[in-house]
Amino acid sequence: MRNKKNIIILHTDQQRYDSLGCNGNQSARTENIDSLAKEGCNFSRHIATNTACMPSRASLLTGLYVPGHKVSSNGIPLWRRDNGAKDQNNVISRELFGVDVQDKIPTMADIFGKNGYHTALFGKIHVNPHLADESYEFYESYSTWQKEETVTNLDSFYGFQTKKVILGHGEQPCGYNRGHYGRWLQEKYPDIAKQTKPGPDINTRKGSLKDDIYLSKLPSELHNSMWLADEVCHYLEENKDSEQPTFMFIGYPDPHHPFTPPEDIASEFLDIPLPEFAKLADLKGEKPKAVEETIKKYNTSKEDIALAYRYTQASIKLIDKSVGKILDKLKSLDLYDDTIIVYTSDHGDFLGDLDMVCKYDTAFNNLVHVPFIIKPSKASQLPPSWDYPMSNADVLPTLMAMTGLDLAKEEQLQGINILDERKAKTNQPMVTCYTARHANRNITLYNERYRYTYYLDTGEEELYDHTEDIKELRNLATDKPSKEIKELCAKLKADLFAKHIASDSCVYNHYGLW
């Protein structure tokens, strides 16, 4: 029996909190994920630090808020130089400050790796920009994966000693230059691969959203969700007798658009009822201009909304099937009781609310409220649910505490151990949406009841009471606000700026000091 517990993070892309059966979705087919919630703790107010993939994932991996790790938008790599900073700048730094130049932000894999864990990555992690020119030599870029030798690269990647990656979403991962899965599909099943639409090396298709909503001819057993399960099961089988515990990140590209589930898995979802979406006609109080622009930009036909919703639920069903295969393998190898399992996502999707689909850089609750479940090892006990607000910046400190690692040794951490109830009671997760643009910069603060957002460029505000308005139909900050509401906005604004300033770090901004 290992002294330390294995850790597995099951991480999806663009999955809303309300997409799971355990979170109230009557149409969901998620019995395996729901079983994790039943056996562990289901967190009802888990908030992503950003509405886009890379910033949110950077927070999960580092325990830092966006101002701390500086990945404010997709396309900005998580800081890493990995040469030990053995250069002249260290001499200057030591003379002035008594410390070395920081050459990387420590990740979960770095921290658990140095504490005796073998670290393994399977699937999408997205800490490098996929569209980077080959001159950058980013491991996760499409240009790097054009090279034949990339598949045999055994170098550690952000602390992960074992790695099998997937790049893209929908059918994009089926391309030759889209990571290990794309290479595998192209080489093992070339005739089937020819029926897919990986598309050019761009982030999203040009044209109608309809181009991104279709049923895939790819059999579900060859889909990347099931390939991930097969790769993970193979790894578990090979390492079943190891005395070294494993820290594993499993990144599912789905259910992120393009919405392209396999036909065979989608058939049972084509007629499921649609939920009661938030309606434009029910809005009260003015929305910030940036929010109004977002609503117009992402307005989608009811036909496309219905398909996107149903195809999303089909993709989640396939993820659940994959999760079930991994859980069965853990149980058959007598590893399940000795493994901490986390299920979560990086951000959500409008998916029909206010007649919209997909996401943008504005902090709607349906974009930042995501699932978070912890199934502990058998030796530990957690409450069945946890309602204190938390962020994905809190995940690393929480896992460290659960496994007995010393949080004080990682002084850069900004998140908290959310299972420390004393700290959890005052925790206020922050969402920072800056992207690469100068306009539309907004910062959000959550507490146990409210979501407050401030737009830096215009001074506009949003305030929603989630105890009675989870769909965020009434902006209390602009709908004839009372004196009490104005005072609450002022307090939350002050708290927001205090947290943002406290989280801002310049340590990882530079290659050197001068």
N, C-alpha and C positions, 0 to 999 in steps of 0.2 A: 504494500500500500504506500502510495506517495505521501510524503509529509505535507507537500503543498498541493493545493487543488488546481486542477486544470481550469482554464477559462476559455470559453468560446463566445465570441460576439457574432450574432447573426444580424447583419446590417442590410437593410433594403434601401432603395432609392426612390424618393418622392412618394412616400406612403403616409396617408392621413391617419390620425389617431382613430377615427371612427370607421376604419375599414375592416376591423377585426370583429369576429363574433364575440370575443370576450369584452369588447368595448361597445357592444350594443348593436352591431350590424346584423340584421336579420337575414340578409342574403349572403353573408360571408360563408365560405367553406374552409374554415381555418381550425380544424379540430386539433391539429398538432401544436400550433402556436398557442391556441387556447389552453391546451394542457399545461404548457409552461406557466401560463398565468395562474392556473388552478393550483399548481404545485408550488408556485413561488409568490412573488409580489408584483402586482400590476399598479404602475404609477399613473395616476390620472391627470397630472399636470406637468408633463415633460415638454420643455420648450427648446427648440433649436435656436442656436445663436445667430443664424442667418437663413435667408430663404433660398439660398443656392448651395450646390453640392460642396465645392471645395472649401469655402469658409466654415461651413458647419462641420464637415469632416475634420478639418484642422482643429477645431475646438474639442471634438470628441477625443482625438488622438493625443492632444497635448494638455488638456485641462486648463486651457487659456481661452479667454474671450477674444473676439475679433481684434480689438485694439491691442491685445497682447501678442498674438501671433502674426498679425498684419496681413493675413490672407483675406482681404476685404471683398474679393470678387473671384469668380471663376477665371482661370488664366494666370493667377498669381501663385507660384509654387511655394510650398511650405519651406521655410528657410532651412537650408542644409548645405554645408560646404564639405564636411567630413574629411578634412585633411589635418585635423588637430590644431589648426591655426598656428602651426610652427613657422612663424615668419616674424619679421621685424616689428610688426604691430604688437606682438605679445610683449616685447621689451618695453615699448611705450606704455602699454596698458598696465603692466606690472608696476612700473615706476610711478604712474599717476594714481592708479586705483587699487593696486595689489591683487588684480585678477587677470585671467587670460581673456583674450577676445573670444566671444562665444561663436563657435563654428556651426552650431545647429541648435534647434529647439528639440529637447528630448521628447520622444513619443512614448506611447504605451509600450510599444515593442522594445524600445531602448531600455525603459525602466524595468519591465518584467524580465527582459533578457539578462540584464546585469544582476538580477536577483535569482538566477538559476533556472529560468524557464527557457525551453526551446520555443522560438517564435515563428509562426507560420501564417502566411497570407494567401487567401484564395479568393479570386474574383476582383471586383472593382473597389479600389481604395481612393483613387483620384486625388493625389497630392501634387501631381505634376500636370501641367496643361497638355491636353491631348493634341492640340493644334500647333504646338511649338515647332519652329524650324529645326531641321536636323543639326544645325550648328550648336544648339543648346545641349544636345545629347541627353535630353530627359528620357528616362526609361519608359515612362508611360505615354510618350508621344507617338502618334501614328508614323511619323517619319523614322523614328528609331526602329519601329517594328517592321519597316520595309526591309531591313537588313536580316539576312538569314541567320546570322550568329546570335541575334538577340534572344532567341528561344533558349539557348544554352547558357545564358548569363547566370552565374551562380552567386554574384555579389549580394551582400546584404542590402536590403532596400528599406530605408527609414527604420532600421532595427529589425526587420523581418529576415530571418535566416533562410527560410523556405518560402518560395513565392510562385504562384500560378495566377496570372492576372487576366482580367477581361476589360476591354476598352469599348465604350459606347453603350447604347441602349437600343431596345427594339430588336431589329435585325442587324443593326450596325456591328455588333460583336462577331457576326459571321464572316467578316472580311479577313483576308490574309494578314493584314497589318493591324489587327485589333486584339493582340495578345495571344496567350497560350490557347484559349478556346478557339479563336478564329483559325489559328494554324492547325489545330486538331481537326476541326470540322472540314476545312479545305483539303486536308491530306487524307483523312479517313473516309469521308463521305462527299467527294467532289460533286457527284450528280445532284445530291440534295442541296449542297451549298449553292449550286447554280440557280436554284429556285428562290433564293433569298435576295434581299435588297439591302446590302450593306451601305450603299450610297457612297458619294465622294467624301473626301476628307474634310468635311465641314461640320459645324456643330449641330445645325438644324437644317432641314430642307427649306428651300424657298418655295413660295406658293401657298396653296390652301392647306389648312389643317387636315383636310380630308386625305391628303397624301400621306399623313402620318397615322391614319386609323384604318387598319385592315387586318384580316386574319392571315396568319403565317402558314405556309405549307410545311414548315419545319415540324417534324413529329415532336411531341412533347418530351419523349425520352432522349432526344438529341439536343434539346434546348439548353441554353447555358445554365438555367436553374438546376436542371438535373445533372449536367456535367459537373457542376460544383459539388453536388452531393456525392457523386462517384469519386471525385478527386479527394474529398475530405475523408470518405470512408476508406479509401486506399491508404491514405496517410495514417489514419487511426489504426488500421490493421498492421501496417508496417512498424508502428511505434508502440504497440500494445504492451510490450514487456519493458519499456523504458522506465527507469526510475526517475527520469527528468520530467517534470510537469510541462504542459504545453499551454502557451498563450496563442490563441488562434483568432484571426479576423476573417469572417466569411462575408464578402460583399456582393450582394445580388444587384445586378443592373436594373431589374424590374422593381416596381411597376411604372417607372419613368417613361414618359412618351419618347419615341413613337409608340402608340398603343397597338401592339402586334402580337397578341397571344396565339399559340398554335390552335388550329381549328379543332383538334380533337379534345383539347382541354376547355375551349370556349363554348362548346355546344350547350352545356348545362346552364350557361349564364345569359344566353341571348334574349331570354324573356323575363329575367328577374325584375321585380318592381323597382322603380327609381325612388330614392329618398325624397324627403321634402326639402328642396333646395332653398337657400336664402333668396328672397325675391327683391328685385330693384324697387318695386312699388311699395315695399314695406319700410324703406329707409327713412329715418328721421334724423334731422340735424345735418348740417353740411359736412361733407367729407373733404379732406385736404385735396388741393388741385391734383397732386400727383396720384392720389387714389382714384379720382374721377377719370384721369387719363388712362390709368391702368384698366379700369372697368371698360372703357371704350375700346382700348387696344385688344383686349382678350375676350371681347364679346364673341360668342360662338352660337351657331344654330342649335336648336333643341335636338335635332337629329344627331348632330355630332356629339353633343353632350351625352345623349343616351348611349351611343356606341362607346365613347371614351370611358364612361362609368362602368359599363358592363364588361368591357375588355380589361379594365383595370382589375376588377374583381376576379376575372379569370386568371390573370397573371399572378395575383396573390394566391389563388388556389394552387397554382403550380409551385410557387415558393413554399407553400405549406406542405406540399407533397415532398419537396426536397428536404425540408426541415424534418419531416417524419422519417425519411430514410436515414438521416444523420442520427436522430434520436434512437432509432432502432439499432443502429450500429454501436452506439455508445452503450446501450443496454446489453447487447449480445457480448460485448467485450468486458462487461462488468466495470465500465468507466462512468456510467451515467450518474451514480450517486456521489461520485468523487469529482464532479465537474460543475462549475458555476457557468450558467448559460444566460446570456443577455440577448434580448430581441429588441431592435429599435430601427429607426430610419433617420435620414439627414434632414428632410423637410417634407412638406405636403404638397397638395395640388388644389387649385380652385375646384375642379372636378364638378362643375355644375352650379356652384353658388354664384349668385348675381349674374347668371348666364355666361360664366367664364370657364375656361379650361387652361391648364398648365400653371405657370408661376411667374412672378416678377419680383422686383426689389422693393416691395412694399409689404409691411408686416401684418398681413391678414392672419387671423388666428388659424384658419384652415391651412396656412402655409407653414406655420411654426409649431403647431401642436401636433406632436407625433407619438407613436407608441413607444413605451419603454417597459419592459418586463425583465425581472431577474428571477431565475430559478437557482436557488443556492445549492451548495453541496448538502448532502444528507446530515452532516454534522452541525449545520447552521439552521437557524430559524428566522424567518422574516414574517412580518404581518401580511395578510392576504392582499392589502391595498395600501397605498401611500398617497395622500392627497396634498402634501406640501409641494409648492412649485419647485421645479428643478430644471437645470440646463444640461445640455450635453457636455458642458465644461465641468460638470460635477461627476461625470461617469468615472474618469480615471481615479480621482481621489477616493471615490466610493469603493471601487474594486481593490485599490491598494489597502484600504482599511479592512475589507472583507478577507483579504489574504494575509493580513498581519504585517504588511510592509510599512515602513516608517515614513509618514507623510512629511515630517519635518526635514527629511533629507532632500526633498524635492521642493525647495523653497520658491521656485518659480510658479508653482500651481496657483491658479486663481479660483478654481472651483472648490467645492466643499464635499466632505463625506455626507451625502444627503441623508444617510441613516442615523446620523447624529441629530436627534430630535431638537436639541437645544439650538443648534445652528440652523436646522431646517425651518424652524418657526419664523426666522427673520430673513430667510433667503429670498432674494428678488432677482430672478434670471433676467439677463439683458440680451436684446436682439439688436445687432448693429448692421444696417443695410446702407453701404456706401457705393458699392460696385465701382466701375471704372469711370463713372461720370461725375461731373462737378455738381449737377443738379440732383434733386430728389434724395438727398442724404437724410436718413431718418434713424432715430434710436428709440427703442422700445423697452419698457420695464414691465415685468409681470409681478404681481403678488398673489396671495391666495384667492383674491376675488376679481381684481381688475387687470385690464391691459391698457397701458398708457403709452402713447407714441408722440414724439415731438419731431417736427420737420425743421432742420437747422436752417434751410435756405429761406423759408417763408415764415417761420414762427407758428405754423399751424399745429393743432393738437387733436388727438383722438383719445377718448376714454370710453371703455366699455365695461359694463358690469356682467361678468360671466355667470354669476349665480342666477341671473334671470334673462340674459341675452347672449347666449353662447354663439349665436349666428352673427352677432355684432351689427344689428340693424339700427340701433340708436346710438349716435355719437353724443354722449352726455356732455362733452366739452363744448358743443355748439348748439345743442337743442335746449335753448332757454336755461342755461346752467344756473343753479342756485348758488348762494354764497358758499355753502358747504362743498359743492362740486368744484367751484373755483379754487377753494383752499386746498382741496385734495389734489387737483391738477398741479398747483404750485408746489406742494410737498413732493409729489411723484417726480416732477421735473427736477427738483433739487436733488432728490435721491438718484435720479437717472444720470445727471451730470457728475455727481460724486463718484458713482460706480464706473462711469466711462473714464474719468480721469485716473481713478485708482488702477484701472485695468490697462491703461496705456503704457506700453513699454517700448523704449527705443533700443533695447539691448540687441534685438535681432534685425535692426535696420541696415547694418553696414557690414562690408567685408573687412574693414579696418576702422581705425579711429580717425585718421587724417589722411 
